[in-house]
Amino acid sequence: MTLRDLHISLLPYNRGADPNAWSFLENTPKGVSIHLIDPCVDTGQLLIQKEVIFEEGSETLGHTYSFLQQEIIALFCEHWE
């Protein structure tokens, strides 16, 4: 069985905890990723990604977090094997 992870960052940016907050703090690309799980933190082979653009200054972290949660669910459903 191959395990997959749904992650609300555009890997390899912002691995680990609080990826949405770090994407704004470090001004890195935002998005969602589905990847295979390996022994390290969020380093497994990328399966699919989607970049998301937010209007900085007019979005709250709460709104962007909710939006990314919806995007990762949609991406997963769209590409479910």
VMD Tcl script that builds the backbone (N, CA, C; Angstrom):
set m [mol new atoms 243]
animate dup $m
set s [atomselect $m all]
$s set {name element resname resid chain x y z} {
  {N N MET 1 A 0.840 -1.176 0.000}
  {CA C MET 1 A 0.000 0.000 0.000}
  {C C MET 1 A 0.887 1.242 0.000}
  {N N THR 2 A 0.617 2.143 -0.922}
  {CA C THR 2 A 1.354 3.397 -1.004}
  {C C THR 2 A 0.543 4.484 -0.312}
  {N N LEU 3 A 1.171 5.169 0.642}
  {CA C LEU 3 A 0.480 6.232 1.376}
  {C C LEU 3 A 0.711 7.568 0.708}
  {N N ARG 4 A -0.344 8.373 0.684}
  {CA C ARG 4 A -0.281 9.705 0.099}
  {C C ARG 4 A -0.618 10.727 1.165}
  {N N ASP 5 A -0.105 11.938 0.969}
  {CA C ASP 5 A -0.387 13.036 1.894}
  {C C ASP 5 A -0.997 14.181 1.109}
  {N N LEU 6 A -1.996 14.810 1.691}
  {CA C LEU 6 A -2.601 16.016 1.134}
  {C C LEU 6 A -2.046 17.189 1.932}
  {N N HIS 7 A -1.412 18.131 1.254}
  {CA C HIS 7 A -0.678 19.190 1.945}
  {C C HIS 7 A -1.084 20.545 1.376}
  {N N ILE 8 A -1.396 21.504 2.247}
  {CA C ILE 8 A -1.839 22.812 1.764}
  {C C ILE 8 A -0.670 23.784 1.582}
  {N N SER 9 A 0.318 23.328 0.832}
  {CA C SER 9 A 1.379 24.224 0.361}
  {C C SER 9 A 1.810 23.746 -1.010}
  {N N LEU 10 A 2.474 24.616 -1.715}
  {CA C LEU 10 A 3.026 24.262 -3.012}
  {C C LEU 10 A 4.437 23.733 -2.745}
  {N N LEU 11 A 4.523 22.444 -2.431}
  {CA C LEU 11 A 5.821 21.836 -2.112}
  {C C LEU 11 A 6.786 22.018 -3.281}
  {N N PRO 12 A 8.061 22.240 -3.035}
  {CA C PRO 12 A 8.770 22.011 -1.779}
  {C C PRO 12 A 8.719 23.174 -0.791}
  {N N TYR 13 A 7.977 24.228 -1.099}
  {CA C TYR 13 A 7.879 25.358 -0.171}
  {C C TYR 13 A 7.035 24.979 1.034}
  {N N ASN 14 A 7.442 25.463 2.188}
  {CA C ASN 14 A 6.658 25.405 3.415}
  {C C ASN 14 A 6.261 24.001 3.850}
  {N N ARG 15 A 7.258 23.133 3.943}
  {CA C ARG 15 A 7.040 21.787 4.485}
  {C C ARG 15 A 6.735 21.885 5.969}
  {N N GLY 16 A 6.040 20.885 6.476}
  {CA C GLY 16 A 5.794 20.815 7.913}
  {C C GLY 16 A 4.540 21.547 8.344}
  {N N ALA 17 A 4.563 22.008 9.593}
  {CA C ALA 17 A 3.382 22.612 10.211}
  {C C ALA 17 A 3.139 24.043 9.734}
  {N N ASP 18 A 1.891 24.435 9.738}
  {CA C ASP 18 A 1.439 25.790 9.408}
  {C C ASP 18 A 1.933 26.302 8.051}
  {N N PRO 19 A 1.814 25.501 7.003}
  {CA C PRO 19 A 2.339 25.912 5.704}
  {C C PRO 19 A 1.680 27.160 5.142}
  {N N ASN 20 A 0.404 27.362 5.430}
  {CA C ASN 20 A -0.272 28.550 4.914}
  {C C ASN 20 A 0.336 29.816 5.522}
  {N N ALA 21 A 0.493 29.831 6.830}
  {CA C ALA 21 A 1.079 31.002 7.491}
  {C C ALA 21 A 2.502 31.261 6.988}
  {N N TRP 22 A 3.306 30.202 6.873}
  {CA C TRP 22 A 4.692 30.377 6.424}
  {C C TRP 22 A 4.767 30.891 4.987}
  {N N SER 23 A 3.805 30.527 4.145}
  {CA C SER 23 A 3.841 31.010 2.769}
  {C C SER 23 A 3.714 32.533 2.720}
  {N N PHE 24 A 2.980 33.113 3.663}
  {CA C PHE 24 A 2.868 34.568 3.715}
  {C C PHE 24 A 4.070 35.187 4.421}
  {N N LEU 25 A 4.515 34.570 5.518}
  {CA C LEU 25 A 5.666 35.108 6.255}
  {C C LEU 25 A 6.939 35.098 5.415}
  {N N GLU 26 A 7.105 34.068 4.582}
  {CA C GLU 26 A 8.322 33.939 3.768}
  {C C GLU 26 A 8.109 34.339 2.314}
  {N N ASN 27 A 6.896 34.806 2.001}
  {CA C ASN 27 A 6.562 35.266 0.648}
  {C C ASN 27 A 6.918 34.219 -0.414}
  {N N THR 28 A 6.443 32.997 -0.185}
  {CA C THR 28 A 6.678 31.902 -1.132}
  {C C THR 28 A 5.381 31.600 -1.882}
  {N N PRO 29 A 5.465 30.871 -2.989}
  {CA C PRO 29 A 4.251 30.521 -3.735}
  {C C PRO 29 A 3.267 29.741 -2.860}
  {N N LYS 30 A 1.999 29.946 -3.155}
  {CA C LYS 30 A 0.951 29.293 -2.395}
  {C C LYS 30 A 0.248 28.261 -3.268}
  {N N GLY 31 A -0.270 27.217 -2.638}
  {CA C GLY 31 A -0.980 26.199 -3.395}
  {C C GLY 31 A -1.206 24.959 -2.567}
  {N N VAL 32 A -1.533 23.883 -3.266}
  {CA C VAL 32 A -1.799 22.601 -2.620}
  {C C VAL 32 A -1.046 21.497 -3.356}
  {N N SER 33 A -0.677 20.454 -2.630}
  {CA C SER 33 A 0.104 19.360 -3.198}
  {C C SER 33 A -0.380 18.023 -2.660}
  {N N ILE 34 A -0.328 17.024 -3.523}
  {CA C ILE 34 A -0.539 15.636 -3.111}
  {C C ILE 34 A 0.758 14.911 -3.418}
  {N N HIS 35 A 1.296 14.228 -2.413}
  {CA C HIS 35 A 2.586 13.554 -2.595}
  {C C HIS 35 A 2.610 12.218 -1.870}
  {N N LEU 36 A 3.560 11.397 -2.258}
  {CA C LEU 36 A 3.774 10.132 -1.557}
  {C C LEU 36 A 4.478 10.399 -0.241}
  {N N ILE 37 A 4.232 9.552 0.736}
  {CA C ILE 37 A 4.870 9.699 2.040}
  {C C ILE 37 A 6.166 8.899 2.047}
  {N N ASP 38 A 7.214 9.526 2.546}
  {CA C ASP 38 A 8.502 8.859 2.740}
  {C C ASP 38 A 8.971 9.146 4.169}
  {N N PRO 39 A 10.170 8.706 4.579}
  {CA C PRO 39 A 10.590 8.878 5.975}
  {C C PRO 39 A 10.792 10.331 6.419}
  {N N CYS 40 A 10.990 11.264 5.496}
  {CA C CYS 40 A 11.221 12.663 5.868}
  {C C CYS 40 A 9.892 13.428 5.896}
  {N N VAL 41 A 9.953 14.707 6.254}
  {CA C VAL 41 A 8.755 15.528 6.370}
  {C C VAL 41 A 8.412 16.173 5.032}
  {N N ASP 42 A 7.321 15.749 4.427}
  {CA C ASP 42 A 6.797 16.334 3.192}
  {C C ASP 42 A 7.822 16.373 2.058}
  {N N THR 43 A 8.560 15.265 1.900}
  {CA C THR 43 A 9.593 15.202 0.855}
  {C C THR 43 A 9.336 14.109 -0.169}
  {N N GLY 44 A 8.232 13.377 -0.030}
  {CA C GLY 44 A 7.949 12.283 -0.955}
  {C C GLY 44 A 7.672 12.776 -2.367}
  {N N GLN 45 A 7.686 11.862 -3.301}
  {CA C GLN 45 A 7.467 12.181 -4.710}
  {C C GLN 45 A 6.149 12.921 -4.890}
  {N N LEU 46 A 6.211 14.062 -5.600}
  {CA C LEU 46 A 5.012 14.842 -5.886}
  {C C LEU 46 A 4.167 14.137 -6.930}
  {N N LEU 47 A 2.874 14.060 -6.680}
  {CA C LEU 47 A 1.950 13.443 -7.625}
  {C C LEU 47 A 1.202 14.498 -8.427}
  {N N ILE 48 A 0.727 15.526 -7.752}
  {CA C ILE 48 A -0.006 16.604 -8.434}
  {C C ILE 48 A -0.018 17.837 -7.545}
  {N N GLN 49 A -0.026 18.999 -8.186}
  {CA C GLN 49 A -0.052 20.257 -7.455}
  {C C GLN 49 A -0.960 21.247 -8.169}
  {N N LYS 50 A -1.383 22.245 -7.420}
  {CA C LYS 50 A -2.119 23.358 -7.998}
  {C C LYS 50 A -1.690 24.631 -7.292}
  {N N GLU 51 A -1.202 25.588 -8.068}
  {CA C GLU 51 A -0.817 26.877 -7.495}
  {C C GLU 51 A -2.062 27.738 -7.327}
  {N N VAL 52 A -2.081 28.508 -6.251}
  {CA C VAL 52 A -3.188 29.407 -5.949}
  {C C VAL 52 A -2.606 30.798 -5.726}
  {N N ILE 53 A -3.248 31.800 -6.310}
  {CA C ILE 53 A -2.808 33.191 -6.149}
  {C C ILE 53 A -3.820 33.902 -5.247}
  {N N PHE 54 A -3.315 34.538 -4.205}
  {CA C PHE 54 A -4.152 35.340 -3.318}
  {C C PHE 54 A -3.786 36.803 -3.486}
  {N N GLU 55 A -4.772 37.673 -3.316}
  {CA C GLU 55 A -4.520 39.104 -3.318}
  {C C GLU 55 A -4.025 39.480 -1.937}
  {N N GLU 56 A -2.727 39.646 -1.822}
  {CA C GLU 56 A -2.161 39.935 -0.509}
  {C C GLU 56 A -2.646 41.294 -0.025}
  {N N GLY 57 A -2.917 41.380 1.243}
  {CA C GLY 57 A -3.412 42.607 1.828}
  {C C GLY 57 A -4.931 42.644 1.915}
  {N N SER 58 A -5.613 41.815 1.129}
  {CA C SER 58 A -7.076 41.810 1.187}
  {C C SER 58 A -7.628 40.471 1.657}
  {N N GLU 59 A -6.754 39.534 2.004}
  {CA C GLU 59 A -7.160 38.197 2.458}
  {C C GLU 59 A -6.700 37.995 3.902}
  {N N THR 60 A -7.492 37.270 4.672}
  {CA C THR 60 A -7.065 36.908 6.016}
  {C C THR 60 A -6.462 35.504 5.974}
  {N N LEU 61 A -5.655 35.170 6.972}
  {CA C LEU 61 A -5.097 33.818 7.042}
  {C C LEU 61 A -6.219 32.798 7.190}
  {N N GLY 62 A -7.252 33.134 7.929}
  {CA C GLY 62 A -8.380 32.222 8.087}
  {C C GLY 62 A -9.065 31.930 6.759}
  {N N HIS 63 A -9.272 32.961 5.956}
  {CA C HIS 63 A -9.916 32.768 4.658}
  {C C HIS 63 A -9.029 31.952 3.730}
  {N N THR 64 A -7.733 32.264 3.677}
  {CA C THR 64 A -6.841 31.529 2.777}
  {C C THR 64 A -6.713 30.073 3.212}
  {N N TYR 65 A -6.692 29.827 4.523}
  {CA C TYR 65 A -6.638 28.454 5.024}
  {C C TYR 65 A -7.877 27.677 4.578}
  {N N SER 66 A -9.052 28.267 4.755}
  {CA C SER 66 A -10.295 27.612 4.334}
  {C C SER 66 A -10.310 27.359 2.837}
  {N N PHE 67 A -9.841 28.338 2.065}
  {CA C PHE 67 A -9.815 28.190 0.620}
  {C C PHE 67 A -8.882 27.053 0.207}
  {N N LEU 68 A -7.696 26.982 0.827}
  {CA C LEU 68 A -6.747 25.912 0.505}
  {C C LEU 68 A -7.305 24.548 0.902}
  {N N GLN 69 A -8.033 24.479 1.998}
  {CA C GLN 69 A -8.667 23.215 2.396}
  {C C GLN 69 A -9.655 22.758 1.320}
  {N N GLN 70 A -10.437 23.680 0.794}
  {CA C GLN 70 A -11.379 23.345 -0.278}
  {C C GLN 70 A -10.642 22.919 -1.540}
  {N N GLU 71 A -9.547 23.595 -1.857}
  {CA C GLU 71 A -8.775 23.284 -3.064}
  {C C GLU 71 A -8.133 21.893 -2.991}
  {N N ILE 72 A -7.609 21.516 -1.815}
  {CA C ILE 72 A -6.957 20.214 -1.714}
  {C C ILE 72 A -7.998 19.098 -1.805}
  {N N ILE 73 A -9.182 19.322 -1.253}
  {CA C ILE 73 A -10.248 18.326 -1.373}
  {C C ILE 73 A -10.668 18.180 -2.827}
  {N N ALA 74 A -10.846 19.299 -3.522}
  {CA C ALA 74 A -11.235 19.258 -4.932}
  {C C ALA 74 A -10.173 18.578 -5.790}
  {N N LEU 75 A -8.892 18.896 -5.515}
  {CA C LEU 75 A -7.791 18.287 -6.274}
  {C C LEU 75 A -7.774 16.765 -6.066}
  {N N PHE 76 A -7.962 16.351 -4.812}
  {CA C PHE 76 A -7.990 14.931 -4.494}
  {C C PHE 76 A -9.151 14.230 -5.219}
  {N N CYS 77 A -10.337 14.812 -5.132}
  {CA C CYS 77 A -11.521 14.210 -5.779}
  {C C CYS 77 A -11.362 14.135 -7.297}
  {N N GLU 78 A -10.768 15.162 -7.867}
  {CA C GLU 78 A -10.573 15.214 -9.321}
  {C C GLU 78 A -9.597 14.155 -9.814}
  {N N HIS 79 A -8.613 13.802 -8.985}
  {CA C HIS 79 A -7.559 12.892 -9.406}
  {C C HIS 79 A -7.572 11.554 -8.681}
  {N N TRP 80 A -8.648 11.248 -7.962}
  {CA C TRP 80 A -8.760 9.975 -7.252}
  {C C TRP 80 A -8.718 8.839 -8.248}
  {N N GLU 81 A -7.862 7.883 -8.004}
  {CA C GLU 81 A -7.705 6.742 -8.925}
  {C C GLU 81 A -8.747 5.675 -8.651}
}
mol reanalyze $m
mol bondsrecalc $m
mol representation Tube
mol addrep $m
